[in-house]
Amino acid sequence: MRIVALFITIIYCNITFAQNINIASSTNTMQNVDSNTYIIPDKKPWRVAAIGTGINLGIFGFNRFVTKEHFAYINLKTINRNLRTVPVWDTDMLSTNFIGHPYHGSLYFTAARANDFSFYESIPFTLGGSLMWEYLLENEPPSLNDLISTPIGGPAVGEVTFRLTDLILDNRSTGINRVLREVLAGIIAPTRAINRFVTGEAWRKSRIKGNYLPQMPLEGKISIAGRSAIDNDKSQKYGVTLKSEMEYGDAGDEVENPYEWFDLKLQVGMIASKFSLTQIKIIGALRTLELYNKNNWQINGGIFQHLNYFNPK
């Protein structure tokens, strides 16, 4: 099986032995010490729509004028036809449908989150951006699988990147430290960086860190391993795999807001000079409750969102 991709929300139980709370020495724990200095920005739906439209037009322009993709040659006839067409199931690569589109959706989602829309309030913006793309900016019939994977996978990727950048950004910092923070956050969540640039927050100095979210712990580890594979021509090829794992929040706490706890795994590989994303796995808690806590045993149950992509090539 070459590629497996899955988006699903399920009921899931997490069981923790209460006395086993030590963190392995191989992990690095980071905390935002300014838990009471987060800010609440104004909701600006038109700014979110403008950023989403700009992202779509920018990607469309690249497809049309740089790479000259056949699907980017649109006109009023193709738009009118799409508006009259029932969405169909496309046959694009699974990496496009289940990684490319969720990432595209995360850009809309993060723009909304950066303008103080909640997790659930941001989903309609993600759906709206996807509808605009599918019906107006491609000459192919609207894709049913894209209209599913973008607004479902987009919030998963978007909330993870939004929360990670909230740990990185610091409005008190100046000089090269401020530049590095803004650049790193911009790589992780581009539309949050765009929003900070538009509002001037990217360079405005403050006496507080300026978090949007309360303090959460982050544990992470990185591992590197060798890999080998036999190609179709029976030749042996060698390469390397880099794997990163992160746990955000505390799995033993009750989660009241989506993604106050999530587990993230990223894996990239290179073999025979070919670089590829081999795995993305996100498990994010939408809501959890403590079901049992007695005799050093704690059982939490809740609703989790899963995004799991695997490509061993």
C-alpha positions in Angstrom: 0.0 0.0 0.0 1.8 3.1 -1.2 -0.2 5.9 0.4 -2.8 5.9 3.1 -4.7 9.1 4.0 -7.5 9.4 6.5 -9.5 12.2 8.1 -12.0 11.1 10.8 -13.5 12.3 14.0 -14.1 9.6 16.5 -14.9 8.9 20.1 -11.6 8.0 21.8 -10.6 7.1 25.3 -7.3 8.0 26.9 -6.1 6.0 29.9 -3.3 7.4 32.1 -1.7 5.8 35.1 -1.6 8.8 37.5 1.8 8.0 39.2 3.6 7.7 35.8 4.2 11.4 35.1 7.9 11.6 34.6 9.1 13.1 31.2 11.9 11.2 29.5 15.2 13.0 29.4 15.2 12.9 25.6 12.3 15.3 25.4 12.5 19.1 25.6 9.8 20.9 27.5 9.0 24.5 26.6 6.5 26.8 28.3 5.2 30.3 27.7 5.8 31.9 31.0 3.5 34.9 30.3 0.3 33.0 30.6 -1.7 36.1 31.7 -0.5 38.5 29.0 -2.4 37.2 26.0 -4.4 39.7 23.9 -7.8 39.5 22.2 -7.8 41.2 18.7 -10.9 42.6 17.1 -12.9 40.4 14.7 -12.4 41.6 11.2 -14.4 39.2 8.8 -13.6 41.4 5.7 -9.9 41.2 6.5 -10.1 37.4 6.7 -12.0 37.3 3.4 -9.5 39.7 1.8 -6.5 37.6 2.9 -8.2 34.4 1.7 -9.0 35.9 -1.6 -5.5 37.2 -2.0 -4.1 33.7 -1.2 -6.4 32.2 -3.8 -5.5 34.7 -6.5 -1.8 34.4 -5.7 -1.8 30.7 -6.1 -4.0 30.9 -9.2 -1.6 33.5 -10.7 1.4 31.2 -10.1 -0.5 28.2 -11.7 -1.6 30.3 -14.7 1.4 32.4 -15.5 4.4 30.6 -14.1 3.8 26.8 -14.2 1.0 27.3 -16.9 -1.2 24.5 -15.5 -4.0 23.5 -17.9 -6.6 23.8 -15.2 -5.7 27.5 -14.6 -6.9 28.7 -18.0 -10.3 30.0 -16.8 -12.9 32.4 -18.3 -16.5 33.4 -17.9 -17.6 30.2 -19.7 -15.7 27.9 -17.3 -17.0 29.7 -14.3 -20.6 29.6 -15.5 -20.2 25.9 -16.3 -18.8 25.1 -12.8 -21.6 27.0 -11.1 -24.0 24.7 -12.9 -22.1 21.5 -12.2 -22.6 19.0 -9.4 -19.2 18.3 -7.7 -17.5 15.2 -8.9 -14.9 12.9 -7.3 -11.5 13.8 -8.9 -8.5 11.4 -9.5 -5.7 13.7 -8.4 -2.8 12.3 -6.4 -3.6 11.5 -2.8 -0.8 13.8 -1.7 -2.6 16.7 -3.5 -6.0 15.9 -2.1 -5.0 14.9 1.4 -2.0 17.1 2.1 -2.1 20.0 -0.5 -5.8 20.8 0.1 -5.7 20.6 3.9 -2.7 22.9 3.9 -4.5 25.3 1.5 -7.5 25.2 3.9 -5.2 25.9 6.9 -4.3 29.2 5.3 -7.9 30.4 5.3 -8.4 29.0 8.8 -5.4 30.6 10.3 -6.3 34.0 8.9 -9.7 33.7 10.7 -8.0 32.6 14.0 -5.6 35.5 13.8 -8.7 37.8 13.7 -10.2 36.4 16.9 -12.6 33.9 15.4 -12.9 30.7 17.4 -12.0 27.2 16.1 -15.6 26.5 15.0 -16.2 30.1 13.7 -13.2 29.8 11.5 -14.4 26.7 9.6 -17.0 28.6 7.4 -14.1 30.8 6.2 -12.2 27.6 5.2 -15.3 26.3 3.4 -15.8 29.6 1.7 -12.2 29.7 0.4 -12.5 26.2 -0.9 -15.8 27.0 -2.7 -14.2 30.0 -4.3 -11.2 27.9 -5.5 -13.3 25.0 -6.8 -16.0 27.0 -8.6 -14.1 30.1 -9.9 -10.4 29.5 -10.2 -10.2 26.1 -12.0 -11.6 25.1 -15.4 -12.3 21.6 -14.1 -15.6 20.5 -12.5 -15.7 21.2 -8.7 -14.1 18.4 -6.8 -16.2 16.7 -4.1 -13.2 15.2 -2.3 -11.5 18.6 -2.2 -14.6 20.2 -0.8 -14.4 17.6 2.0 -10.7 17.5 2.7 -10.1 21.2 2.7 -12.7 22.3 5.4 -12.0 19.2 7.5 -8.3 18.9 7.2 -7.7 22.7 7.0 -8.8 23.3 10.7 -6.6 20.4 11.9 -3.4 21.8 10.2 -4.4 25.4 10.8 -5.1 25.1 14.6 -1.8 23.2 15.1 0.2 25.8 13.3 -1.7 28.7 14.9 -1.0 27.3 18.4 2.7 26.6 17.6 3.2 30.2 16.3 1.6 31.5 19.5 4.5 30.0 21.4 7.0 31.6 19.1 5.8 35.2 18.6 6.9 37.7 21.2 5.9 41.4 20.8 8.4 42.4 23.5 11.4 41.2 21.4 13.5 43.5 19.1 16.3 43.3 16.6 17.4 40.0 15.1 15.5 38.0 17.8 12.3 39.7 16.6 13.1 39.1 13.0 13.8 35.4 13.5 10.6 34.9 15.5 8.5 36.6 12.8 10.2 34.7 10.0 9.8 31.3 11.7 6.2 32.0 12.5 5.6 33.1 9.0 7.0 29.8 7.6 4.7 27.8 9.9 1.6 29.9 9.4 1.9 32.3 6.4 -1.5 34.0 6.7 -0.9 34.8 10.4 2.3 36.6 9.3 0.3 38.4 6.6 -2.2 39.5 9.2 0.5 40.7 11.5 2.1 42.7 8.6 -1.3 44.3 7.6 -2.0 45.3 11.2 1.5 46.4 11.9 1.8 43.9 14.8 4.9 42.4 13.1 7.1 45.3 14.2 5.1 47.0 17.0 6.9 46.6 20.3 4.8 45.9 23.4 5.4 45.4 27.1 3.6 42.1 27.0 4.3 39.0 24.9 1.0 39.3 23.2 -0.3 35.7 23.2 -3.7 35.0 21.7 -4.0 31.8 23.8 -3.3 30.8 27.4 -0.1 29.0 28.4 0.3 25.4 27.3 3.3 23.1 27.7 5.0 21.6 24.6 7.2 18.5 24.6 9.2 17.4 21.6 11.9 15.1 20.3 13.7 14.7 17.0 15.2 11.4 15.6 17.3 10.7 12.6 17.6 7.2 11.0 19.1 5.6 7.9 16.9 3.9 5.3 17.3 1.7 2.3 15.0 0.5 -0.5 15.1 -1.8 -3.5 13.8 -0.2 -6.6 11.9 -1.9 -9.4 15.1 -2.5 -11.3 16.4 -4.4 -8.2 19.0 -1.7 -7.4 19.7 -0.9 -3.8 19.2 2.8 -2.7 20.1 4.5 0.5 18.9 7.6 2.3 17.9 9.2 5.6 14.7 9.8 7.5 14.1 12.7 9.9 11.2 12.4 12.4 9.8 15.0 14.7 7.2 14.4 17.5 5.4 17.0 19.6 2.8 16.8 22.3 1.0 20.1 23.1 -0.9 20.4 26.4 -1.6 17.8 29.0 -3.4 14.6 28.0 -4.6 14.2 31.6 -6.4 17.5 31.7 -10.0 18.0 30.6 -10.1 19.8 27.2 -12.7 22.5 27.0 -11.6 24.1 23.8 -10.5 22.3 20.6 -6.8 21.4 20.4 -5.8 22.4 23.9 -4.2 19.0 23.6 -2.8 17.6 20.4 -0.2 15.1 19.3 1.8 15.8 16.1 4.2 13.6 14.2 6.1 14.7 11.1 8.5 12.6 9.0 10.5 13.5 6.0 12.8 11.3 4.0 15.5 11.5 1.3 16.5 8.5 -0.7 18.5 8.5 -4.0 18.4 12.4 -4.0 14.6 12.3 -3.8 13.1 14.3 -1.0 9.6 13.5 0.2 7.1 14.0 3.0 6.5 10.5 4.3 4.2 11.0 7.2 1.9 13.6 8.9 -0.1 12.5 11.9 -2.3 14.8 14.0 -4.5 13.8 16.8 -6.3 16.8 18.3 -8.8 16.8 21.2 -12.0 18.6 20.4 -13.6 18.0 23.9 -12.7 15.6 26.7 -14.2 14.7 30.1 -12.8 12.8 33.0 -14.7 9.6 33.3 -12.9 7.9 36.1 -10.2 8.9 38.7 -9.7 6.5 41.5 -6.9 4.3 42.9 -4.2 6.0 40.9 -6.0 5.4 37.6 -7.4 8.2 35.4 -9.6 7.6 32.4 -10.6 10.5 30.0 -13.0 10.1 27.1 -13.8 12.5 24.4 -14.1 13.5 20.8 -10.8 13.7 18.8 -10.0 14.7 15.2 -7.5 12.6 13.4 -5.4 13.4 10.3 -3.1 10.6 9.2 -1.1 10.6 6.0 1.6 8.0 5.2 3.7 7.6 2.1 6.7 5.2 2.5 8.2 6.1 -0.8 
